[in-house]
Amino acid sequence: MPASAPTPQHDRTLRAVPQQPRAHARGHLHAVPDVVPSASGLGAAPPARSPSPSRVPGHRAVLDGPPVDPPPDAFVQRLAVYAFEVLEGVRSVAQFGGWITPEVAAALKARRALRAERDALTRDRRRRTATPGRAHLSTPLPHIIEATVVLHTDSRSTVVAIRLEHRRERWRATDITVL
């Protein structure tokens, strides 16, 4: 038989088979509603979901409240310097634990351990102090602010990116990255 000739198993028709639910679902996967067949033969589109403003499960920023004043620049600059000091090993994460989420605290602790290991291997014992530059704020969504601050040290400059969300009448950092 030539390679292009259909075989009996290719002549089967395709049919829809209902899927069985999984025994356990993961947190990042969401159930999709079944497609209902319509008169045209095409399924109706599932209802659109609103995007989540926060990556933290169970904690979401309020999107439909009264407008909130952005945090002062000094607050954002202070957060940036504190994050830098945590990575340098000068400050404890617990000293500004009320301004950050537990996920941010865990990430800063992990980065501090890596930096301490690097400094031990290179025998770098310098103590760096940072002076903050101007804070640049942007508002991608109501009650959410993304900020960047340039920190100046003696030998170089570094940037700190911060995401702040207004929750329970105060601003909290949900993500901090020190480059």
Backbone as a chain_set.jsonl record, in Angstrom:
{"seq": "MPASAPTPQHDRTLRAVPQQPRAHARGHLHAVPDVVPSASGLGAAPPARSPSPSRVPGHRAVLDGPPVDPPPDAFVQRLAVYAFEVLEGVRSVAQFGGWITPEVAAALKARRALRAERDALTRDRRRRTATPGRAHLSTPLPHIIEATVVLHTDSRSTVVAIRLEHRRERWRATDITVL", "coords": {"N": [[0.835, -1.165, 0.0], [0.596, 2.222, -0.849], [2.195, 5.033, 0.79], [0.581, 7.284, 1.03], [-2.002, 6.445, 0.919], [-5.196, 6.066, 2.469], [-5.705, 4.401, 5.55], [-7.645, 1.909, 7.298], [-7.852, 2.795, 9.983], [-7.635, 5.55, 9.776], [-10.024, 6.379, 8.765], [-11.839, 6.723, 10.759], [-14.344, 8.549, 12.489], [-14.295, 11.599, 14.3], [-15.266, 12.169, 17.634], [-16.761, 13.928, 20.341], [-15.589, 13.594, 23.614], [-16.56, 13.487, 26.927], [-14.709, 15.112, 29.492], [-13.08, 13.806, 32.345], [-13.184, 14.928, 35.726], [-10.267, 16.168, 37.408], [-8.358, 14.628, 40.012], [-7.014, 16.247, 41.846], [-6.678, 19.734, 41.924], [-4.555, 22.312, 40.822], [-3.377, 25.417, 42.253], [-2.907, 27.459, 40.375], [-4.333, 26.8, 38.138], [-7.453, 27.067, 36.526], [-10.892, 26.174, 36.426], [-12.619, 25.681, 33.398], [-15.631, 26.712, 31.989], [-18.041, 24.456, 30.511], [-18.553, 24.239, 26.963], [-21.421, 25.272, 25.389], [-23.374, 23.876, 22.904], [-24.593, 25.65, 20.103], [-27.249, 26.802, 17.865], [-25.979, 27.303, 15.471], [-24.01, 25.479, 15.426], [-21.585, 26.067, 16.396], [-19.893, 26.498, 19.474], [-20.947, 28.412, 22.315], [-19.196, 31.235, 23.504], [-17.207, 31.183, 26.466], [-17.973, 33.006, 29.499], [-16.342, 36.129, 29.984], [-13.554, 36.604, 32.117], [-12.615, 38.737, 34.774], [-9.454, 40.289, 35.037], [-7.102, 39.424, 37.569], [-6.045, 41.713, 40.018], [-3.972, 41.247, 41.701], [-1.281, 39.071, 42.581], [-1.309, 37.61, 44.796], [-2.859, 35.042, 46.438], [-6.153, 35.162, 47.703], [-5.861, 37.721, 48.704], [-6.742, 40.722, 47.575], [-6.52, 43.796, 45.851], [-8.592, 46.647, 46.33], [-10.711, 47.607, 43.807], [-12.875, 49.164, 43.26], [-13.346, 51.408, 44.936], [-13.352, 54.52, 46.785], [-11.193, 57.096, 45.458], [-7.727, 56.935, 46.293], [-5.134, 58.654, 47.929], [-1.816, 58.745, 46.653], [1.084, 57.134, 48.113], [3.47, 59.031, 50.063], [6.475, 60.314, 48.525], [8.723, 60.034, 50.141], [8.124, 57.807, 51.696], [8.188, 55.717, 49.802], [10.854, 55.923, 48.984], [12.108, 55.288, 51.386], [11.29, 52.61, 51.725], [12.699, 51.478, 49.572], [15.382, 51.921, 50.313], [15.448, 50.438, 52.697], [14.991, 47.832, 51.703], [17.33, 47.496, 50.203], [19.186, 47.616, 52.297], [18.486, 45.315, 53.697], [19.303, 43.322, 51.912], [22.017, 43.818, 51.99], [22.6, 42.96, 54.498], [22.482, 44.565, 56.697], [20.11, 45.311, 57.858], [17.222, 43.862, 59.398], [14.626, 41.812, 58.057], [12.3, 41.775, 59.486], [12.085, 44.312, 60.555], [10.717, 45.978, 58.838], [8.428, 44.583, 58.361], [5.647, 45.037, 58.5], [5.056, 46.595, 56.332], [5.333, 45.103, 54.082], [4.442, 42.145, 52.183], [4.173, 38.675, 53.248], [5.274, 37.047, 51.238], [7.065, 38.752, 49.907], [8.852, 39.222, 51.977], [9.952, 36.643, 52.308], [11.203, 36.331, 49.815], [13.119, 38.383, 49.935], [14.692, 37.474, 52.066], [15.762, 35.133, 50.953], [17.261, 36.186, 48.817], [19.075, 37.692, 50.294], [20.542, 35.687, 51.594], [21.824, 34.506, 49.409], [23.409, 36.662, 48.54], [25.025, 37.029, 50.785], [26.471, 34.659, 50.737], [27.866, 35.011, 48.333], [29.434, 37.266, 48.978], [31.002, 36.155, 51.003], [32.465, 34.251, 49.595], [33.944, 35.862, 47.843], [35.254, 37.373, 49.635], [34.492, 39.941, 50.283], [34.169, 42.626, 52.255], [33.146, 45.114, 52.396], [31.137, 47.831, 53.478], [28.246, 49.008, 52.301], [26.518, 52.012, 51.788], [23.462, 53.514, 50.933], [22.093, 56.202, 49.067], [19.003, 57.556, 48.431], [17.537, 58.365, 45.264], [15.215, 60.356, 43.351], [11.788, 59.331, 43.594], [9.924, 57.543, 41.247], [6.682, 57.318, 40.294], [3.958, 55.334, 39.089], [0.607, 54.631, 38.033], [-0.877, 51.843, 37.27], [-3.349, 50.61, 37.676], [-6.342, 51.485, 39.506], [-5.707, 52.063, 42.927], [-3.33, 50.712, 42.911], [0.137, 50.989, 42.735], [3.113, 51.389, 40.948], [6.507, 51.728, 41.462], [9.753, 53.194, 41.04], [13.042, 53.569, 42.252], [16.171, 55.078, 42.231], [19.108, 54.118, 43.717], [22.0, 55.477, 45.067], [25.342, 54.605, 45.539], [28.76, 54.61, 46.799], [30.4, 53.467, 44.781], [28.712, 52.6, 42.699], [25.454, 52.674, 41.124], [22.14, 51.536, 41.834], [18.954, 50.079, 41.058], [15.686, 50.043, 42.439], [12.695, 48.399, 42.196], [9.308, 48.67, 42.964], [6.141, 47.388, 43.832], [3.142, 48.577, 44.944], [0.184, 48.083, 46.821], [-3.013, 49.192, 47.793], [-4.44, 48.252, 50.678], [-6.756, 47.543, 53.167], [-6.849, 50.162, 54.286], [-4.176, 51.063, 54.08], [-0.931, 51.298, 52.483], [0.828, 48.609, 51.041], [3.74, 46.785, 50.164], [3.779, 44.558, 47.539], [5.56, 43.429, 45.872], [9.015, 43.545, 45.509], [11.938, 44.412, 43.882], [15.351, 44.396, 43.752], [17.752, 45.536, 41.745]], "CA": [[0.0, 0.0, 0.0], [1.4, 3.433, -0.848], [2.204, 5.756, 2.067], [-0.465, 8.305, 1.084], [-3.332, 5.831, 0.897], [-5.792, 6.015, 3.802], [-5.846, 3.091, 6.182], [-8.932, 1.849, 7.997], [-7.889, 3.557, 11.22], [-7.768, 6.968, 9.449], [-11.395, 6.667, 8.358], [-12.707, 6.893, 11.917], [-14.828, 9.908, 12.723], [-13.976, 12.132, 15.619], [-16.415, 12.498, 18.453], [-16.4, 14.592, 21.594], [-15.632, 12.733, 24.79], [-16.524, 14.345, 28.125], [-13.506, 14.957, 30.293], [-13.28, 13.477, 33.75], [-12.516, 15.912, 36.583], [-9.009, 15.717, 37.986], [-8.436, 14.321, 41.438], [-6.573, 17.429, 42.578], [-6.436, 20.883, 41.056], [-3.489, 23.199, 41.289], [-3.85, 26.765, 42.526], [-2.809, 28.371, 39.248], [-5.221, 26.357, 37.077], [-8.84, 27.396, 36.788], [-11.845, 25.388, 35.658], [-13.219, 26.376, 32.269], [-16.988, 26.203, 31.825], [-18.281, 23.682, 29.299], [-19.07, 24.974, 25.823], [-22.783, 24.847, 25.075], [-23.573, 23.961, 21.458], [-25.661, 26.565, 19.68], [-27.933, 26.398, 16.626], [-25.068, 27.391, 14.336], [-23.042, 24.398, 15.484], [-20.421, 26.537, 17.133], [-20.17, 26.65, 20.89], [-20.977, 29.77, 22.842], [-17.956, 31.596, 24.174], [-17.364, 31.256, 27.915], [-17.992, 34.382, 29.967], [-15.021, 36.704, 30.208], [-13.193, 36.781, 33.517], [-11.859, 39.958, 35.013], [-8.103, 39.942, 35.454], [-6.82, 39.614, 38.988], [-5.08, 42.785, 40.198], [-2.907, 40.848, 42.605], [-0.844, 37.699, 42.43], [-1.376, 36.984, 46.103], [-4.18, 34.427, 46.566], [-6.945, 35.553, 48.861], [-5.674, 39.137, 49.013], [-6.898, 41.497, 46.35], [-6.674, 45.228, 46.047], [-9.943, 47.133, 46.062], [-10.705, 48.34, 42.549], [-14.04, 50.014, 43.103], [-13.523, 52.226, 46.12], [-13.029, 55.924, 46.542], [-9.78, 57.281, 45.111], [-6.812, 56.986, 47.425], [-3.932, 59.432, 47.659], [-0.625, 57.897, 46.571], [1.961, 57.296, 49.273], [4.488, 60.07, 49.86], [7.737, 59.867, 47.92], [9.649, 59.655, 51.212], [7.775, 56.433, 52.085], [8.686, 54.818, 48.751], [12.309, 55.957, 49.071], [12.484, 54.558, 52.597], [11.151, 51.182, 51.422], [13.79, 51.083, 48.679], [16.621, 51.864, 51.094], [15.336, 49.313, 53.62], [15.191, 46.595, 50.942], [18.763, 47.451, 49.905], [19.89, 47.304, 53.536], [18.227, 43.9, 54.006], [20.184, 42.511, 51.069], [23.391, 44.03, 52.437], [22.767, 42.325, 55.795], [22.52, 45.594, 57.734], [18.784, 45.439, 58.452], [16.416, 42.65, 59.439], [13.362, 41.902, 57.317], [11.233, 42.016, 60.46], [11.989, 45.73, 60.888], [9.68, 46.615, 58.025], [7.501, 43.512, 58.019], [4.281, 45.53, 58.358], [4.907, 47.31, 55.068], [5.503, 44.167, 52.973], [3.708, 40.887, 52.315], [5.064, 37.554, 53.611], [5.991, 36.561, 50.055], [8.182, 39.665, 49.677], [9.817, 38.962, 53.044], [10.647, 35.391, 51.996], [12.081, 36.571, 48.666], [14.262, 39.186, 50.385], [15.561, 36.609, 52.869], [16.48, 34.235, 50.045], [18.27, 36.978, 48.094], [20.116, 38.075, 51.251], [21.396, 34.52, 51.799], [22.681, 34.367, 48.218], [24.4, 37.733, 48.527], [25.986, 36.76, 51.859], [27.353, 33.602, 50.252], [28.759, 35.61, 47.339], [30.404, 38.12, 49.662], [31.938, 35.29, 51.727], [33.367, 33.633, 48.621], [34.846, 36.876, 47.287], [35.865, 38.054, 50.788], [34.143, 41.358, 50.184], [33.658, 43.036, 53.549], [32.769, 46.532, 52.345], [29.791, 48.183, 53.936], [27.722, 49.973, 51.339], [25.364, 52.812, 52.212], [22.77, 54.01, 49.743], [21.35, 57.456, 49.133], [17.946, 57.412, 47.415], [17.21, 59.43, 44.318], [13.796, 60.672, 43.27], [10.887, 58.204, 43.369], [9.078, 57.673, 40.065], [5.465, 56.554, 40.541], [2.956, 55.212, 38.027], [-0.601, 53.962, 38.513], [-1.45, 51.028, 36.202], [-4.738, 50.355, 38.05], [-6.672, 52.21, 40.733], [-5.263, 51.474, 44.19], [-2.063, 50.003, 42.697], [1.195, 51.904, 42.304], [4.416, 50.818, 40.658], [7.484, 52.789, 41.696], [11.175, 52.89, 40.913], [13.928, 54.496, 42.953], [17.587, 54.83, 41.974], [19.922, 54.26, 44.924], [23.386, 55.813, 44.736], [26.374, 54.227, 46.503], [30.051, 55.208, 46.438], [30.992, 52.938, 43.557], [27.75, 52.347, 41.626], [24.044, 52.934, 41.412], [21.265, 50.386, 41.647], [17.541, 50.451, 40.943], [14.732, 49.244, 43.198], [11.337, 48.46, 41.649], [8.368, 48.322, 44.03], [4.705, 47.398, 43.516], [2.379, 48.858, 46.153], [-1.265, 47.948, 46.713], [-3.725, 49.767, 48.929], [-5.277, 47.242, 51.325], [-7.13, 47.797, 54.564], [-6.526, 51.54, 54.665], [-2.749, 51.387, 54.045], [-0.161, 50.815, 51.345], [1.749, 47.51, 51.32], [4.532, 46.349, 49.009], [3.5, 43.174, 47.165], [6.698, 42.953, 45.101], [10.195, 44.42, 45.556], [13.082, 43.862, 43.155], [16.564, 45.213, 43.809], [18.616, 45.106, 40.624]], "C": [[0.89, 1.243, 0.0], [1.221, 4.187, 0.475], [1.06, 6.756, 2.166], [-1.87, 7.72, 1.096], [-3.898, 5.772, 2.31], [-5.9, 4.587, 4.296], [-7.173, 3.067, 6.927], [-8.964, 2.67, 9.288], [-7.983, 5.069, 10.973], [-9.201, 7.34, 9.086], [-12.33, 6.875, 9.544], [-13.147, 8.346, 12.031], [-14.483, 10.325, 14.142], [-15.254, 12.437, 16.37], [-15.918, 13.107, 19.757], [-16.568, 13.621, 22.751], [-15.599, 13.639, 26.013], [-15.287, 14.044, 28.955], [-13.876, 14.651, 31.734], [-12.582, 14.54, 34.6], [-11.25, 15.312, 37.185], [-9.174, 15.499, 39.485], [-8.01, 15.526, 42.277], [-6.286, 18.534, 41.573], [-5.321, 21.726, 41.66], [-4.038, 24.603, 41.407], [-3.827, 27.679, 41.31], [-3.682, 27.95, 38.068], [-6.658, 26.657, 37.475], [-9.737, 26.544, 35.905], [-12.452, 26.247, 34.566], [-14.625, 25.831, 32.096], [-17.14, 25.457, 30.503], [-18.859, 24.57, 28.208], [-20.438, 24.396, 25.475], [-22.984, 24.958, 23.567], [-24.749, 24.882, 21.14], [-26.259, 26.071, 18.374], [-26.985, 26.415, 15.445], [-24.031, 26.27, 14.338], [-21.782, 24.792, 16.221], [-20.808, 26.714, 18.586], [-20.187, 28.121, 21.287], [-19.678, 30.036, 23.592], [-18.179, 31.65, 25.68], [-17.351, 32.714, 28.367], [-16.585, 34.865, 30.278], [-14.783, 36.892, 31.699], [-12.425, 38.078, 33.657], [-10.466, 39.576, 35.494], [-7.896, 40.242, 36.929], [-5.792, 40.721, 39.161], [-3.899, 42.377, 41.051], [-2.537, 39.403, 42.361], [-0.92, 36.955, 43.74], [-2.752, 36.366, 46.278], [-4.877, 34.878, 47.847], [-6.823, 37.009, 49.25], [-5.736, 39.916, 47.716], [-7.065, 42.968, 46.694], [-8.101, 45.626, 45.693], [-9.895, 47.975, 44.803], [-11.855, 49.328, 42.444], [-14.328, 50.803, 44.383], [-13.256, 53.681, 45.786], [-11.549, 56.073, 46.214], [-8.931, 57.461, 46.362], [-5.593, 57.804, 47.024], [-2.731, 58.501, 47.58], [0.241, 58.103, 47.804], [2.975, 58.401, 49.017], [5.764, 59.491, 49.26], [8.723, 59.394, 48.983], [9.385, 58.22, 51.679], [8.344, 55.437, 51.084], [10.211, 54.772, 48.79], [12.806, 55.158, 50.277], [12.371, 53.048, 52.385], [12.307, 50.689, 50.553], [15.104, 50.954, 49.449], [16.591, 50.684, 52.056], [15.554, 47.983, 52.901], [16.666, 46.411, 50.595], [19.55, 47.047, 51.15], [19.659, 45.855, 53.97], [19.159, 43.015, 53.191], [21.656, 42.657, 51.475], [23.652, 43.38, 53.785], [22.813, 43.308, 56.946], [21.212, 45.656, 58.506], [18.075, 44.087, 58.401], [15.124, 42.867, 58.661], [12.218, 42.243, 58.267], [11.07, 43.496, 60.803], [11.009, 46.483, 60.004], [8.675, 45.596, 57.516], [6.067, 43.968, 57.844], [4.019, 46.239, 57.047], [4.999, 46.392, 53.866], [4.675, 42.917, 53.236], [4.687, 39.777, 52.724], [5.857, 37.007, 52.429], [7.209, 37.432, 49.758], [9.257, 39.427, 50.729], [10.622, 37.695, 52.755], [11.621, 35.583, 50.831], [13.306, 37.378, 49.074], [15.227, 38.348, 51.225], [16.381, 35.673, 51.985], [17.568, 34.984, 49.286], [19.407, 37.387, 49.02], [21.063, 36.906, 51.493], [22.343, 34.316, 50.613], [23.768, 35.429, 48.191], [25.438, 37.526, 49.623], [26.971, 35.673, 51.439], [28.345, 34.157, 49.229], [29.834, 36.457, 47.996], [31.422, 37.297, 50.444], [32.938, 34.647, 50.77], [34.378, 34.634, 48.065], [35.581, 37.66, 48.368], [35.671, 39.561, 50.716], [33.489, 41.781, 51.495], [33.272, 44.518, 53.571], [31.35, 46.723, 52.85], [29.289, 49.299, 53.034], [26.53, 50.714, 51.953], [24.773, 53.452, 50.97], [22.058, 55.316, 50.047], [20.284, 57.398, 48.054], [17.848, 58.637, 46.516], [15.71, 59.669, 44.345], [12.973, 59.41, 43.008], [10.014, 58.506, 42.16], [7.883, 56.748, 40.239], [4.601, 56.495, 39.293], [1.794, 54.407, 38.593], [-1.207, 53.146, 37.379], [-2.929, 50.719, 36.431], [-5.062, 51.2, 39.275], [-6.227, 51.398, 41.952], [-4.012, 50.612, 44.048], [-1.054, 51.0, 42.155], [2.455, 51.096, 42.059], [5.43, 51.95, 40.722], [8.889, 52.277, 41.438], [11.957, 53.979, 41.622], [15.354, 54.103, 42.607], [18.339, 55.103, 43.275], [21.369, 54.457, 44.512], [24.298, 55.375, 45.872], [27.68, 54.86, 46.049], [30.544, 54.753, 45.075], [30.008, 52.759, 42.408], [26.36, 52.748, 42.062], [23.245, 51.669, 41.145], [19.816, 50.857, 41.655], [16.705, 49.495, 41.783], [13.36, 49.478, 42.579], [10.383, 47.927, 42.708], [6.949, 48.377, 43.477], [3.962, 47.538, 44.835], [0.895, 48.689, 45.871], [-1.899, 48.499, 47.98], [-4.697, 48.732, 49.465], [-5.524, 47.661, 52.754], [-6.591, 49.133, 55.056], [-5.033, 51.852, 54.731], [-2.096, 50.782, 52.817], [0.777, 49.71, 51.812], [2.473, 47.129, 50.037], [4.25, 44.867, 48.751], [4.623, 42.595, 46.302], [7.813, 43.987, 45.196], [11.325, 43.705, 44.827], [14.227, 44.858, 43.234], [17.486, 44.699, 42.729], [20.073, 45.354, 40.918]], "O": [[1.846, 1.31, 0.773], [0.229, 4.004, 1.181], [0.605, 7.054, 3.27], [-2.838, 8.461, 1.27], [-3.17, 5.463, 3.253], [-6.162, 3.671, 3.516], [-7.763, 4.121, 7.161], [-10.019, 3.193, 9.647], [-8.376, 5.805, 11.878], [-9.547, 8.521, 9.103], [-13.508, 7.175, 9.346], [-12.391, 9.26, 11.701], [-14.396, 9.502, 15.053], [-16.222, 12.918, 15.782], [-14.805, 12.836, 20.208], [-17.572, 12.916, 22.846], [-14.705, 14.477, 26.132], [-14.874, 12.894, 29.103], [-14.857, 15.17, 32.267], [-11.502, 15.006, 34.236], [-11.172, 14.109, 37.437], [-10.023, 16.113, 40.131], [-8.605, 15.786, 43.323], [-5.721, 18.292, 40.507], [-5.187, 21.822, 42.88], [-5.026, 24.955, 40.762], [-4.649, 28.591, 41.218], [-3.761, 28.683, 37.082], [-7.027, 26.512, 38.641], [-9.383, 26.229, 34.769], [-12.764, 27.416, 34.792], [-14.809, 24.615, 32.058], [-16.474, 25.766, 29.515], [-19.568, 25.535, 28.492], [-20.589, 23.189, 25.29], [-22.784, 26.034, 23.004], [-25.765, 24.879, 21.835], [-25.835, 25.048, 17.836], [-27.152, 25.633, 14.509], [-23.267, 26.119, 13.384], [-20.998, 23.933, 16.625], [-21.954, 27.05, 18.885], [-19.527, 28.957, 20.67], [-19.135, 29.142, 24.241], [-19.227, 32.112, 26.131], [-16.776, 33.566, 27.689], [-15.747, 34.109, 30.771], [-15.681, 37.284, 32.444], [-11.675, 38.468, 32.762], [-10.316, 38.637, 36.277], [-8.452, 41.201, 37.465], [-4.749, 40.681, 38.507], [-2.909, 43.107, 41.113], [-3.385, 38.597, 41.977], [-0.619, 35.762, 43.784], [-3.743, 37.096, 46.269], [-4.273, 34.961, 48.916], [-7.614, 37.491, 50.06], [-4.865, 39.775, 46.857], [-7.675, 43.325, 47.702], [-8.735, 44.998, 44.846], [-9.136, 48.941, 44.725], [-11.811, 50.239, 41.617], [-15.47, 50.838, 44.842], [-12.97, 54.026, 44.639], [-10.736, 55.257, 46.648], [-9.361, 58.057, 47.35], [-5.08, 57.665, 45.913], [-2.635, 57.557, 48.365], [0.143, 59.136, 48.467], [3.305, 58.677, 47.864], [6.086, 58.321, 49.467], [9.479, 58.451, 48.749], [10.323, 57.499, 52.021], [8.921, 54.423, 51.477], [10.801, 53.701, 48.645], [13.803, 54.442, 50.191], [13.245, 52.292, 52.809], [12.832, 49.599, 50.78], [15.85, 49.993, 49.259], [17.6, 49.998, 52.22], [16.228, 47.099, 53.43], [17.194, 45.302, 50.682], [20.471, 46.234, 51.071], [20.55, 45.237, 54.552], [19.739, 42.066, 53.719], [22.442, 41.723, 51.319], [24.808, 43.255, 54.189], [23.151, 42.925, 58.066], [21.204, 46.015, 59.684], [18.293, 43.282, 57.495], [14.596, 43.978, 58.616], [11.273, 42.929, 57.88], [10.016, 43.896, 61.297], [10.517, 47.539, 60.401], [8.143, 45.711, 56.411], [5.323, 43.334, 57.096], [2.862, 46.461, 56.688], [4.77, 46.833, 52.739], [4.259, 42.661, 54.366], [5.898, 39.93, 52.56], [6.989, 36.554, 52.599], [8.267, 36.916, 49.398], [10.446, 39.429, 50.411], [11.839, 37.678, 52.937], [12.734, 35.058, 50.858], [14.414, 37.096, 48.616], [16.443, 38.498, 51.107], [17.563, 35.449, 52.244], [18.677, 34.474, 49.128], [20.565, 37.431, 48.605], [22.273, 37.111, 51.588], [23.517, 33.994, 50.794], [24.917, 35.138, 47.86], [26.615, 37.819, 49.415], [28.161, 35.753, 51.744], [29.526, 33.812, 49.255], [31.005, 36.383, 47.624], [32.584, 37.691, 50.543], [34.118, 34.514, 51.095], [35.539, 34.289, 47.842], [36.425, 38.504, 48.068], [36.564, 40.342, 51.043], [32.382, 41.344, 51.809], [33.093, 45.102, 54.64], [30.483, 45.869, 52.662], [29.846, 50.397, 53.013], [25.65, 50.104, 52.561], [25.496, 53.877, 50.069], [21.499, 55.511, 51.127], [20.607, 57.211, 46.88], [18.046, 59.774, 46.944], [15.02, 59.228, 45.265], [13.415, 58.521, 42.28], [9.434, 59.587, 42.057], [8.046, 55.53, 40.323], [4.512, 57.461, 38.536], [1.967, 53.605, 39.511], [-1.981, 53.688, 36.591], [-3.683, 50.581, 35.467], [-4.155, 51.594, 40.009], [-6.37, 50.175, 41.977], [-3.669, 49.862, 44.962], [-1.349, 51.761, 41.233], [2.821, 50.231, 42.856], [5.238, 53.002, 40.113], [9.178, 51.091, 41.596], [11.586, 55.153, 41.597], [15.71, 52.927, 42.679], [18.222, 56.181, 43.858], [21.902, 53.697, 43.704], [24.067, 55.725, 47.03], [27.716, 55.564, 45.04], [31.051, 55.56, 44.297], [30.42, 52.764, 41.248], [26.125, 53.112, 43.214], [23.633, 50.836, 40.326], [19.501, 51.916, 42.199], [16.976, 48.295, 41.834], [12.915, 50.619, 42.452], [10.615, 46.863, 43.283], [6.596, 49.3, 42.742], [4.129, 46.719, 45.739], [0.403, 49.095, 44.819], [-1.396, 48.303, 49.086], [-5.663, 48.371, 48.793], [-4.609, 48.082, 53.461], [-5.959, 49.216, 56.109], [-4.65, 52.824, 55.383], [-2.639, 49.871, 52.191], [1.44, 49.842, 52.841], [1.888, 47.149, 48.954], [4.455, 44.026, 49.627], [4.634, 41.394, 46.029], [7.576, 45.176, 44.984], [11.632, 42.548, 45.112], [14.09, 46.015, 42.835], [17.949, 43.56, 42.787], [20.93, 45.052, 40.086]]}, "num_chains": 1, "name": "protein.A"}
